[in-house]
């Protein structure tokens, strides 16, 4: 018996099958589900951090030298974590904010990074040197730049773990150059393995440390934050003498009083993305 082919449903639409459409819709639903799960975790994490902040306020009242030294650092870290959770929630809702730029002295921010990582102790295993002059200013979002430097210095601490180092040291330098600021974060670790140079600043692309550990997520976060300012981040050197990561941040046109084309004059780096 002959059938009328014109009445048979066509399961192909411009080269796309019904199965393709179904898979795509399932994928979109899975993405929405993952976004919702992330927002839920973000919400609960923010609540937990708020509770921890209340506890840190009570600790600050304890009359003990060690507690009094640590409590302000804990409170500051919790404040930043709560702010980050709120910012992340807004990003999930599609309202990603631009960097809230302002011109400020860089040295105190670098000191705050050291305080957060507990690098400011004179008797610590790792030597800490903040060589940023008091008159060096940067035009940036303080919270974003703090996060970028925190990731770089945190990676430097991990690079200095274990024995076998002649000395352990992390050093931050900065200078004005043209209409912008150049910041160097150096360590005396084992450097960056050659296999990692091709995928620096990309997360989950393999080991970023000589011992085979590290996902590179911290570098990816730092790169995103810096590039949102119209700046750049690169590895100046990362061999046996240790690693040196360089951040360049140009002033905004409003802050510099110049045209957007004005660039920070930075020396050529060994490797970038």
PyMOL commands that set and color helices and strands:
alter all, ss='L'
color gray80, all
select helices_A, chain A and resi 5-7+18-59+65-92+107-116+142-159+194-199+217-227+253-256
alter helices_A, ss='H'
color red, helices_A
select strands_A, chain A and resi 12-13+16-17+102-105+127-130+137-140+169-176+180-187+232-237+244-250
alter strands_A, ss='S'
color yellow, strands_A
deselect
rebuild
show_as cartoon
